[in-house]
């Protein structure tokens, strides 16, 4: 009888100790995406959200025994909103990972929060070189502007382009693009005849395009944030620059796959450098594009592939920790990942936490009645040039 009473007392205690532990192990793994779902950069948010959901649909919503919970927050591209939402996601929702960040100021606003909370922050859009230095918890799966700009400067200098006007958006990524294109182009003997910067918010390109025409360069090198390409192309045609003999070159943002078919013939022949094209010729990308279009009724762009790969990096890190998660352990498991992406081979540099990938030179061509960025040259395994001298 005495033994039976002891057992009665022990069993409830044992259950009290084990149930919370089992509950903790089964707690959802929360990924908080902060994206511009409305406003000027809404296409960025739309693409990344669609890609993240596609990855989950293809790879399941449970990893190492943890149910994945995707939380999407709209910051409308406003840094103060991003900061507030990041705080709420960390404090109230207790997210395991922060992700997204459509523009550089938004990523920079969140960096201190990620550092203080020791929460990994996966950047799937913003592209200024310095971003990963803002917090030791930042990992990037998008790209950097110096990667694309240096590749374009290299190509232009070797293809009979001698004089160039640069036209970039006046914020950190634009400054990066201008700086790194200029240095590489001049290294190859080219001359920058004018440097023009347009405002980030609601730009009217007409006066800047008139300056380009007046300078009479061989080409104009352009960087714009994702989502502004169609408006730029319209005004480029309206000012007659498409028939002026001035070549249009730039980073891939200006011939965004998401908007390309709406641009019309003005985009034909435009040469850009970028890490991804929807027309990339690999079995993995063909499957990705087909699945993405079937699910969303629009074409994936370079933001989509960064969101897709961001989810892959998070999933594999959670697998590596056997479902335990934890900021430092997740971060360690993200560093050094090597994998095949719809864009091609990808590595997360273990030292810089930045993405290393191929950069393609593409020309807009009409294929099968649609406009595509057709790749015709490649620079393999490009690290961020903005950090090469910093190590």
C-alpha positions as CSV (number, residue, x, y, z in Angstrom):
1,X,0.0,0.0,0.0
2,X,2.8,2.4,0.9
3,X,4.6,1.6,-2.3
4,X,1.4,2.3,-4.3
5,X,1.0,5.7,-2.6
6,X,4.6,6.5,-3.5
7,X,4.0,5.6,-7.1
8,X,0.8,7.7,-7.2
9,X,2.9,10.7,-6.0
10,X,5.8,10.1,-8.5
11,X,3.8,9.6,-11.6
12,X,2.1,13.1,-11.6
13,X,5.5,14.7,-10.9
14,X,7.1,12.8,-13.7
15,X,4.3,13.8,-16.1
16,X,4.7,17.4,-14.9
17,X,8.4,17.3,-15.8
18,X,8.1,15.6,-19.1
19,X,5.0,17.2,-20.7
20,X,6.5,20.7,-20.8
21,X,9.6,19.3,-22.4
22,X,7.6,17.4,-25.0
23,X,5.5,20.5,-25.6
24,X,8.7,22.7,-26.0
25,X,10.1,20.2,-28.6
26,X,6.9,20.3,-30.6
27,X,6.5,24.2,-30.5
28,X,6.2,25.7,-33.9
29,X,9.3,27.1,-35.6
30,X,8.4,30.7,-36.5
31,X,9.8,32.6,-39.5
32,X,8.8,36.3,-39.5
33,X,9.0,37.8,-43.0
34,X,9.0,41.6,-43.1
35,X,8.2,42.7,-46.7
36,X,6.9,45.7,-48.6
37,X,3.5,44.2,-49.6
38,X,2.1,47.6,-50.4
39,X,3.7,50.8,-51.7
40,X,6.3,51.5,-54.4
41,X,8.2,48.2,-53.7
42,X,5.1,45.9,-53.5
43,X,6.3,43.7,-56.3
44,X,9.3,42.7,-54.2
45,X,7.1,41.6,-51.3
46,X,4.7,39.8,-53.6
47,X,7.5,37.8,-55.3
48,X,9.2,36.8,-52.0
49,X,6.0,35.8,-50.3
50,X,5.0,33.6,-53.2
51,X,8.4,31.9,-53.4
52,X,8.5,31.2,-49.6
53,X,5.1,29.6,-49.8
54,X,6.1,27.6,-52.9
55,X,9.1,26.2,-51.0
56,X,6.9,25.2,-48.1
57,X,4.4,23.5,-50.5
58,X,7.2,21.6,-52.2
59,X,9.2,20.6,-49.0
60,X,6.6,20.3,-46.4
61,X,5.6,22.4,-43.4
62,X,7.4,20.2,-40.8
63,X,11.2,20.1,-40.3
64,X,12.9,17.8,-37.8
65,X,9.6,17.5,-35.9
66,X,8.9,21.2,-35.8
67,X,5.9,22.7,-37.6
68,X,6.9,25.7,-39.7
69,X,4.9,28.8,-39.1
70,X,5.3,31.6,-41.7
71,X,4.3,35.1,-40.4
72,X,4.2,37.8,-43.1
73,X,4.2,41.5,-42.1
74,X,3.8,44.5,-44.4
75,X,6.2,47.4,-43.7
76,X,5.2,49.3,-46.9
77,X,8.9,50.0,-47.5
78,X,9.1,52.4,-44.4
79,X,12.1,51.8,-42.1
80,X,10.2,52.9,-38.9
81,X,7.6,50.3,-39.6
82,X,10.2,47.7,-40.2
83,X,11.9,48.4,-36.9
84,X,8.6,48.3,-35.0
85,X,7.4,45.1,-36.7
86,X,10.8,43.4,-36.0
87,X,10.5,44.2,-32.4
88,X,6.9,42.9,-32.2
89,X,7.9,39.7,-34.0
90,X,10.8,39.1,-31.6
91,X,9.1,40.1,-28.4
92,X,5.5,39.1,-28.9
93,X,5.6,36.3,-31.5
94,X,9.0,35.0,-30.4
95,X,10.1,34.2,-33.9
96,X,13.1,31.9,-34.5
97,X,14.2,33.7,-37.6
98,X,13.6,37.2,-39.2
99,X,13.6,37.4,-43.0
100,X,12.8,39.6,-46.0
101,X,13.8,43.3,-46.0
102,X,13.0,44.8,-49.4
103,X,15.3,47.8,-49.3
104,X,18.7,48.6,-47.6
105,X,17.3,51.1,-45.0
106,X,14.8,48.5,-43.9
107,X,17.5,45.9,-43.3
108,X,19.8,48.4,-41.5
109,X,16.9,49.4,-39.2
110,X,16.4,45.8,-38.1
111,X,20.1,44.8,-37.7
112,X,20.4,46.0,-34.0
113,X,17.3,44.1,-33.0
114,X,18.7,40.9,-34.5
115,X,22.0,41.4,-32.7
116,X,20.4,42.1,-29.3
117,X,17.9,39.2,-29.5
118,X,20.5,36.8,-31.1
119,X,17.9,36.0,-33.8
120,X,19.2,35.1,-37.3
121,X,18.2,37.6,-40.0
122,X,18.0,36.3,-43.5
123,X,18.1,39.1,-46.1
124,X,16.2,38.1,-49.2
125,X,16.2,41.4,-51.1
126,X,18.3,44.4,-49.9
127,X,21.6,44.5,-51.8
128,X,24.1,47.1,-50.4
129,X,27.4,45.5,-49.7
130,X,27.7,46.7,-46.1
131,X,24.5,45.1,-44.9
132,X,26.0,41.9,-43.5
133,X,28.5,43.9,-41.5
134,X,25.7,45.6,-39.6
135,X,25.0,42.5,-37.5
136,X,26.8,39.2,-36.9
137,X,23.4,37.5,-37.2
138,X,22.7,38.6,-40.8
139,X,22.9,36.0,-43.6
140,X,22.1,37.1,-47.2
141,X,20.5,35.0,-50.0
142,X,19.8,37.8,-52.5
143,X,22.8,39.4,-54.1
144,X,25.0,42.5,-53.8
145,X,25.1,45.4,-56.2
146,X,28.9,45.3,-56.5
147,X,28.6,41.7,-57.8
148,X,26.4,42.8,-60.7
149,X,28.0,46.2,-61.3
150,X,31.6,44.9,-61.6
151,X,30.4,42.2,-64.1
152,X,28.7,44.9,-66.2
153,X,31.8,47.2,-66.0
154,X,34.0,44.3,-67.2
155,X,31.6,43.5,-70.1
156,X,31.2,47.1,-71.2
157,X,34.9,47.8,-71.2
158,X,35.5,44.8,-73.5
159,X,32.7,45.5,-76.0
160,X,33.5,48.8,-77.7
161,X,31.8,51.0,-75.2
162,X,34.1,53.9,-74.4
163,X,32.0,56.6,-72.9
164,X,29.3,56.0,-70.3
165,X,26.8,58.1,-68.3
166,X,25.8,56.5,-65.0
167,X,22.2,56.9,-63.8
168,X,21.5,55.4,-60.4
169,X,19.0,55.8,-57.6
170,X,20.3,58.1,-54.9
171,X,20.6,55.7,-51.9
172,X,23.2,53.1,-50.7
173,X,22.7,50.4,-53.4
174,X,22.8,53.0,-56.1
175,X,26.0,54.4,-54.8
176,X,27.4,50.9,-54.6
177,X,26.4,50.3,-58.2
178,X,27.8,53.6,-59.4
179,X,31.1,53.1,-57.5
180,X,31.9,49.5,-58.6
181,X,30.8,49.9,-62.2
182,X,32.9,53.0,-62.5
183,X,36.0,51.5,-61.0
184,X,35.8,48.4,-63.2
185,X,34.9,50.3,-66.4
186,X,37.7,52.8,-65.9
187,X,40.1,49.9,-65.2
188,X,39.3,48.6,-68.7
189,X,40.0,52.0,-70.3
190,X,36.4,53.5,-70.3
191,X,35.4,57.0,-69.4
192,X,32.5,58.2,-67.2
193,X,31.3,61.4,-68.8
194,X,28.5,62.2,-66.2
195,X,27.2,60.8,-63.0
196,X,23.4,61.2,-62.4
197,X,21.4,60.2,-59.3
198,X,17.6,60.1,-59.2
199,X,15.5,60.2,-56.0
200,X,14.3,56.9,-54.4
201,X,10.7,58.0,-53.9
202,X,8.4,58.7,-56.9
203,X,11.1,59.5,-59.4
204,X,10.4,61.4,-62.6
205,X,13.2,60.2,-65.0
206,X,12.5,62.7,-67.8
207,X,15.0,65.4,-66.7
208,X,17.7,62.9,-66.0
209,X,17.2,61.2,-69.4
210,X,17.5,64.6,-71.0
211,X,20.9,65.0,-69.4
212,X,21.9,61.6,-70.7
213,X,20.9,62.6,-74.2
214,X,22.8,65.9,-74.0
215,X,26.0,64.0,-72.8
216,X,26.0,61.8,-76.0
217,X,27.6,58.8,-74.5
218,X,28.0,55.4,-76.1
219,X,25.9,53.9,-73.3
220,X,24.0,54.7,-70.1
221,X,24.5,52.4,-67.1
222,X,21.4,52.3,-64.9
223,X,20.5,50.9,-61.5
224,X,17.0,51.2,-60.1
225,X,15.3,49.4,-57.2
226,X,13.1,46.5,-58.1
227,X,9.7,47.7,-59.3
228,X,10.8,50.9,-61.1
229,X,12.0,49.3,-64.3
230,X,8.7,49.5,-66.2
231,X,8.3,53.3,-65.5
232,X,11.9,53.9,-66.5
233,X,11.5,52.0,-69.8
234,X,8.4,53.9,-70.6
235,X,10.1,57.3,-70.2
236,X,13.2,56.0,-72.0
237,X,11.1,55.4,-75.0
238,X,9.1,58.6,-74.6
239,X,12.3,60.6,-74.7
240,X,13.4,58.8,-77.9
241,X,16.5,57.4,-76.3
242,X,15.8,53.9,-77.6
243,X,16.4,55.3,-81.1
244,X,19.2,57.6,-80.2
245,X,22.0,55.1,-80.6
246,X,22.8,55.3,-76.9
247,X,23.0,51.7,-75.5
248,X,21.1,50.9,-72.3
249,X,23.1,48.7,-69.9
250,X,22.8,48.1,-66.2
251,X,22.0,45.7,-63.4
252,X,19.1,43.3,-63.8
253,X,16.6,45.4,-61.9
254,X,15.9,47.5,-65.0
255,X,14.7,44.4,-67.0
256,X,12.9,42.8,-64.1
257,X,11.4,39.4,-65.2
258,X,8.2,40.3,-63.4
259,X,7.6,43.4,-65.5
260,X,9.5,42.6,-68.7
261,X,6.6,41.6,-70.9
262,X,4.9,44.9,-70.1
263,X,7.9,46.9,-71.2
264,X,7.5,46.2,-74.9
265,X,10.0,46.5,-77.7
266,X,11.9,49.3,-76.0
267,X,13.5,46.6,-73.8
268,X,14.8,44.5,-76.8
269,X,18.6,44.4,-76.9
270,X,19.1,45.8,-73.4
271,X,22.2,44.2,-71.8
272,X,22.3,43.6,-68.0
273,X,24.3,41.7,-65.4
274,X,22.4,39.7,-62.8
275,X,22.5,36.5,-60.8
276,X,19.2,35.1,-62.0
277,X,17.0,35.0,-65.1
278,X,13.7,33.3,-65.4
279,X,15.0,31.8,-68.6
280,X,18.1,30.3,-66.9
281,X,18.6,27.0,-68.7
282,X,18.7,24.3,-66.0
283,X,16.3,21.5,-65.1
284,X,15.9,22.9,-61.6
285,X,15.0,26.4,-62.8
286,X,12.6,25.1,-65.5
287,X,10.7,23.2,-62.7
288,X,10.9,26.2,-60.4
289,X,9.4,28.6,-63.0
290,X,6.7,26.2,-64.1
291,X,5.6,25.5,-60.5
292,X,5.8,29.2,-59.5
293,X,3.7,30.4,-62.5
294,X,1.2,27.6,-61.9
295,X,0.7,28.7,-58.3
296,X,0.8,32.5,-58.9
297,X,-0.1,33.3,-62.5
298,X,3.0,35.5,-62.9
299,X,6.7,35.0,-63.6
300,X,9.3,34.7,-60.9
301,X,12.1,37.3,-60.8
302,X,15.4,37.6,-58.9
303,X,13.6,38.5,-55.7
304,X,11.6,35.2,-55.9
305,X,14.7,33.1,-56.2
306,X,16.2,34.9,-53.2
307,X,13.1,34.1,-51.1
308,X,13.1,30.5,-52.3
309,X,16.8,30.1,-51.4
310,X,16.3,31.9,-48.1
311,X,13.7,29.3,-47.1
312,X,16.1,26.5,-48.1
313,X,18.9,28.0,-45.9
314,X,16.5,28.2,-42.9
315,X,15.1,24.7,-43.4
316,X,18.6,23.1,-43.7
317,X,19.8,25.0,-40.7
318,X,16.9,23.7,-38.6
319,X,17.6,20.2,-39.9
320,X,21.2,20.5,-38.8
321,X,20.2,21.4,-35.3
322,X,17.9,18.4,-35.2
323,X,15.0,20.7,-34.6
324,X,16.4,22.4,-31.6
325,X,17.0,25.7,-33.3
326,X,18.5,28.5,-31.2
327,X,20.0,31.6,-32.7
328,X,23.7,30.8,-32.5
329,X,23.3,27.2,-33.6
330,X,21.0,28.2,-36.5
331,X,23.5,30.8,-37.6
332,X,26.4,28.4,-37.5
333,X,24.4,25.9,-39.6
334,X,23.6,28.6,-42.2
335,X,27.2,29.5,-42.7
336,X,29.0,27.6,-45.4
337,X,26.0,26.0,-47.0
338,X,26.6,24.9,-50.6
339,X,23.7,24.0,-52.8
340,X,22.1,24.0,-56.2
341,X,19.5,26.8,-56.7
342,X,17.3,27.7,-59.6
343,X,19.9,30.4,-60.3
344,X,22.8,27.9,-60.4
345,X,25.4,27.0,-57.7
346,X,25.2,29.0,-54.5
347,X,27.4,29.2,-51.4
348,X,26.9,31.2,-48.2
349,X,30.4,32.5,-47.4
350,X,31.2,31.3,-43.9
351,X,33.3,34.4,-43.1
352,X,31.1,37.2,-44.6
353,X,27.7,35.4,-44.4
354,X,27.1,36.7,-47.9
355,X,26.0,34.9,-51.0
356,X,28.5,33.6,-53.6
357,X,27.0,32.8,-57.0
358,X,27.4,33.1,-60.7
359,X,26.7,36.5,-62.4
360,X,25.2,36.3,-65.9
361,X,25.4,38.8,-68.8
362,X,22.0,38.8,-70.4
363,X,20.3,40.4,-73.4
364,X,16.6,41.0,-73.8
365,X,15.2,38.9,-76.7
366,X,11.8,37.8,-77.9
367,X,11.4,34.1,-77.7
368,X,8.1,32.3,-78.2
369,X,6.2,35.6,-78.3
370,X,7.5,36.7,-74.9
371,X,10.4,38.8,-73.7
372,X,13.2,37.1,-71.8
373,X,16.6,38.0,-70.3
374,X,18.7,35.5,-72.4
375,X,22.0,34.7,-70.8
376,X,25.0,34.7,-73.1
377,X,28.0,35.0,-70.8
378,X,28.8,34.2,-67.1
379,X,31.3,35.0,-64.4
380,X,31.6,32.0,-62.1
381,X,31.4,32.0,-58.2
382,X,31.5,35.8,-57.7
383,X,32.1,36.9,-54.2
384,X,31.0,40.4,-53.0
385,X,33.7,42.8,-54.4
386,X,32.8,45.2,-51.6
387,X,34.3,42.9,-49.1
388,X,37.2,41.4,-50.9
389,X,39.5,44.1,-49.6
390,X,38.1,44.0,-46.1
391,X,39.3,40.6,-45.0
